[in-house]
Amino acid sequence: MGIETGLSGRVVVVTGAAAGIGRATALRFAREGAIVEAWDRDSARGEELGKDLGPGAFRTVDVASRASVEEAVAAVITERGRIDVLVNNAGIVRDAQLVKWKDGAVAATMTDEQFDAVISVNLRGVFLATRAVVPHMIKQGSGVVLQASSVVGLYGNFGQTNYAATKAGVVAMTQTWARELGKYGIRVNAVAPGFIATEILSAMPQKVIDGMVSHTPVGRMGSVEDIANAYVFLASDAASFIHGTVLSVDGGLVPGT
């Protein structure tokens, strides 16, 4: 017999749900019988996902926009009556070196636009969604807030000043909110994926992918389902005493080796 998750009938919001880890997570919760509210800016792919969510639904939401987030939360509360789980999965990358130095001069830098875009979605988006949802969880006396950190938030990564900063910030938010919200029956945790086989990797050279695998002791990339399973476990009743933690799902990744 498997773990009894207790998620059947619970209302679960998953941001960044149109593709990759977010899509797998939304579908995984739906298989547990949860009512999934899938959010993303990509309406076309999101509508396709919505067809597979049973009683759940897709909404076009920009997590970087306060108005968009608050409107979506209000709609979910009106239609569903509650929000039991929030999965802050939405994220983007805009990679560049802080300063690229070539032939004794600055050849390029990470631009303001690259930095601000990632901060806006990956950090501000987590803040806006959680701030909008938490009052309803407090009224309920229960809830689970989960967010996507990353191993790069713990160890850094070449060319990802902006992304790594947001993922480290998510860790700090998780630990802070755990202190603030536990007394209301709200659990807060984060997942830190390692190298995961997503669409982003399709543009990478094979030698780069091989290098990622060589740093992972289990000898493979992670799958989107590996991360979805972690979210479902942390949201479940089986994880009722896990709070304020960051769960690395990385195949034993050893940075710098």
N, C-alpha and C positions, 0 to 999 in steps of 0.2 A: 504494500500500500504506500502511495506517495505522501508527501507532506500535504496536510490540509491547510490551504492558504487562507481560506475564509474570505476570498475576494469576490465571490459570486454576488452580483447585485450591487457592488460598490461602484461609485462614480469615480473614474480615473481620468485625469487630464494629462495628456502627453504632448509636450511642445516639440516642434521640429519633427513632426511625425510622418512627413510625406515620403521619406526615403531612409535608407541605411538603418542605423541603430534605432531611430525613432519609430520607423515603420515596423520593425521586428518587435519592438516593445509594445506598441499599440496592439498588434495582432496577438502577442503572447498574453497580454491582460485579457483580451477578448476571449481567448480560449479558456481562461479561468472563470469565465462567466461575468466578468466586470462590464460595466457600461462605460465604454471608452469615448472620451471627447478628444479627438485628434486635431491638433492645431498646427498650422504651417502657413508660410507665405505662398507656397507653390500650390495654387488652387487646382490645377489640372491633375497633378499626381495625387493630391489630397482627396479629390473627389473619387478617384479610382480606389484609394484605400478605404474610403467611407463605405463602399459597397460590401466590404468584407468584415465590417464591424458589428453586424447584427443589429442590436438595439442602439448601438453607439452612433456617432456622427462625426463628420469633419467640419471644421470651421476655418475660414481664412483669417489668420491672426498674425500680426507683426509684433513679436514680443518686445521689440525695441520701442514700441509706441505705447505710451501710457493709456491713451484713449482706446486703442485697439484691444489691449489686454483687459481693461476694466469693462468694456462693453461685452467682451466674450465671457468673462466671469459672471457678469450680471445675467447674461442669457442662460448660462448653464444652471445657475441657481434658480432662475425662474422656471426652467423646463425640467430640471432633475431634482431640485429641492436641496441639494447638498453637493459637496466635493469631498471625497474621502482620501484621494491620493493625487498629488501633483508631481509629475516627473518633468523636471526642468532639463530637457534634453537638447533644445535648440542651440545650434552653434555654427560658426563659420570660421574659415581660415583665410588669412591674407598674408602669406609668408614673405618675408624679406629679411636680409641681414640688417642689423641696426645701422652699421656703416660698412659698406663694401669698399675695400681699399685695393687699388690696382695701379701699378706703375707709379707709386709714390703720391697718389692723389685719391680723393673720394670719387669713386665711380658711380655709387648709388647709395641711397639710404632707405630705411623704412619711412614711408611718408606719413604725414598727419592723418590722411584719409584712411590708409591701411590700419593704422593704430586705432583710430576712433571707431571704424566700422566693426572691428572685432570686439572692442570694449562694449559697444552699444548692444550687440546681440548677446554675447557670451556672459557678460557680467550684469549690465543694466537690465537685460531681459530676465535674468534669474531674479533679480531684485524686484522688478515690477510685477512679475507673475506671482511671486510668493507674497508680496505685500498685499496684493489684491485678493488672494485666496485665503490667507490666514485668518482674517476676521470671521469668516464663515466656519472655519474649522474650530475656532475658539468657541463660537456659539454652540457647535455640535458637541464639544467636549472631546473631540478625537480628530485624528488626521495623520497623514504621512506626507512629508515633503522629501523628495529625492532629487538630486542634481548630478549632472555630468561634470566630473572633474576629469583628470587625465594624468597618466604617469608623467607627462611633461610639466604638469603643475607641481609635481613633487621633485623632479630632477632637472627641469629645464630642457631646452632642445634648440639646436642650431637653427637660426632663421625664424624663430617663433617667439620673439620678445612679447608681442601682443597676445598671442594665444596662450603661451605659458603663464603670463601674468593673470589672465582671466581665470585660468584653471586653478591657479594658486589662490586667487581671490575667492573662488567658489568653496575651497576648503575652509577658508576663514569664515565665510558666511555660514557654512554648515555648522561649524563648531560654536559660533556665536548664537545662531538661532536655536541650537540644541539647548543652550543655557537659558534662553529666553522663553522657549515655547513648551518645554517638557512639562511644566506645571499645568498646562492646559490639555494634556493628553495628546500632544502632537509630537510625533517622532520625526527627526531630521537626520538624514544620512546622505552620503555621496558615493558614487561609483567612479573609480579611476581606471578606465580601460587602458590596456597596453596597445600593441599593434593589432588592429582589427581589420579584417578584409571587407572594406567598403568600396563604393564606387570611386572614391577619391584616389584609391590606389591604382586604378586602371590607367592613369596617366603617368605613373612612376615607372622608371626603368626597372627591368627585372633584377639587376644587380643590387639596386637599392632595397627591393623587397627581400631578396635573399639575405642581405645584411641585417634586416629587421628580424628575420627568422633565426639567424645565427645568434642573436642576443637573447632569444627566448628559449629557456631550458626545455620546455615541453616540445620544441621543435616544429611549431606551426604558428600561423597567424591565428588570432582569435576570430570567432564568427560573431555576427550581429546577434545571433541567438544566445551566445554566451553572456552577452551584456544584458539582453532582455531577461534572461533567467535570473540574473543578479538583482535586477530591479524588482521582479515579481517576488523573489524571496524577501527582500528588504521591506517590501510593502505588506507582506503577509503577516498573519498572526504568529507564524513560527519565528518571526524576528522581533517579537514584542519587547524584548529587553535590549535591543541593539539601537543605540541612540548616540548621535554626535560622532559617528565614525566615518572613515573613508575606506571603502572596500576596494582594494586593488584587484582587478580582474585582468591579469597580464601574463599568465603562463610562466610566472617566476622570472620576469624580465630582470636582467642584471645590467644596469646602465654603465656605460663607460668601459665595457669589456669587448 
